[in-house]
C-alpha cells in the first residue's frame, strides 16, 4: 500500500505534490520521493522516513518545473531500503521516465524471468521496476497504444502514475483494486490515490480513474483509453481500503469512507449487541465504526483511549518489534473513564492478535471491569497479494483459531465479528469488492512465490 500523486502544468508542481503526499502519509510511512520536469531535465529527491523527513523545504525548492510525480512508500514487495524508494527513474531514448506505483503485481516472477532472459538488468527488488523495463522494450509511438500494450501484460493490483517529461500518465488495473482520483486545480489536472489529497490542495474532485483506464495528461488536456480485457474483468475494489486504510474524509469506490465505516458499525450492533456502560473505539480507525455502533445501540460513546498523534500507524510498520513499541507509545487509556466500567470496544480488524492483546491488557490495568470486543469486519483468514502486507496464513490469528480461542488469547469477556453478508450489505456496489482476505476467493490468480522478498 502506497500513496501516489501526479501534478500537471502547475507552477512549482513539486510543492503541490509534497502537500498532496502529506495528505496521503497514512498510506506509507517508510519512505517518500518526488520527481519533477522543468522543460529540459528531470530532478528527483527521495529518502527514507515520513514526507517531511525525506524531503526538506530546501530540497523541494530545487525540484523545478510544472510537472511532478510523488510517492510515499509502505513496502509490500521488496525490502525497506534506499534502492526501493520511489519514484523509480530511468532514461530511455534520451527521455526520462519516472513511475510511482501502488499495489502488487501477481505475475512478478514470470515477467522478471522473461525480462532477465531478454537482457534486462534490474536495480531494485520491487515489482514496480518490471513495468519500466516493459515500457522500454515496447515500441513507443502513440502514448495510448504504448501504455495499453504494456499495462495489459500486468496481472494483479496497480494504480500507477508516470512522469514522461511534460506528460503525466495515470492508470488503474482492470479489476480496480486500488483507488485513484482525478482532480482539477484552476483548470489544471492532479491525480492522487485519494480525494483527501485534492481537498487539501483545494482542488475540485472530478472523478475516479475507472478500472482498466489509462489517462494521459499533457498541459490542460486529458485523454483516456481502456486496456484490452477491461470489460471482461470482474471489478474487485479492495474492501480493506474502506475498513482501515483510506482516510475517512476520502471518497473512494463511489462512496465516502467515513459513512461506510459508520454503516459497518451500525450493522455490527444489529448483529452483535452487548450490555455495557458505554461504547468506545480503538482510535483512530475504529472511531467511526464505534460511532455507528453506539448510535444504533442508543448507548453513550466515550473516549476511553487517547492517541499520541506524533506516532504513525501501527499496522504498517515492517516488523513486529516496531509494531509492539508503537502500540505502547501510541495509545494511553483514561483511568477515570474506564475504572469499574463494562465497556464495548469497537475495532476495525484483528490481524495477528498481538496488538489487540496488548491494548486489552492496558484497558484491564486501567480498571475496566468487563471488555466486550466487536470487530467491524469478518475474521481475516487469508493473506493479501494485491497490495496489503497481510502476513502468511500461519501468522493470521483467525486462520488458526476459532473466535472463542481468539477471545481467550486477547483476554476479552466476549468477542464478535461482523458477518461477511452484513459487511457487504452496507457497501455501495456490494458485488464489486474483493473479499479474499476473509474468504480465500481470489479474483485474480495469486503468485506461486508468495514471499514479499521473492526478488531478493
Beta strands, then each sheet from edge to edge (+ up, - down):
strand 1: 3-7
strand 2: 31-37
strand 3: 42-48
strand 4: 67-73
strand 5: 88-92
strand 6: 95-102
strand 7: 159-164
strand 8: 167-172
strand 9: 181-185
strand 10: 188-192
strand 11: 204-208
strand 12: 213-218
strand 13: 221-226
strand 14: 237-238
strand 15: 251-252
strand 16: 255-256
strand 17: 278-281
strand 18: 305-307
strand 19: 331-333
strand 20: 342-347
strand 21: 370-375
strand 22: 414-417
strand 23: 433-434
sheet 1: 3+ 2- 4+ 1- 10+ 9- 11+
sheet 2: 5+ 6- 7+ 8- 12+ 13-
sheet 3: 14+ 23+
sheet 4: 15+ 16-
sheet 5: 17+ 20+ 21+ 22+
sheet 6: 18+ 19-
end
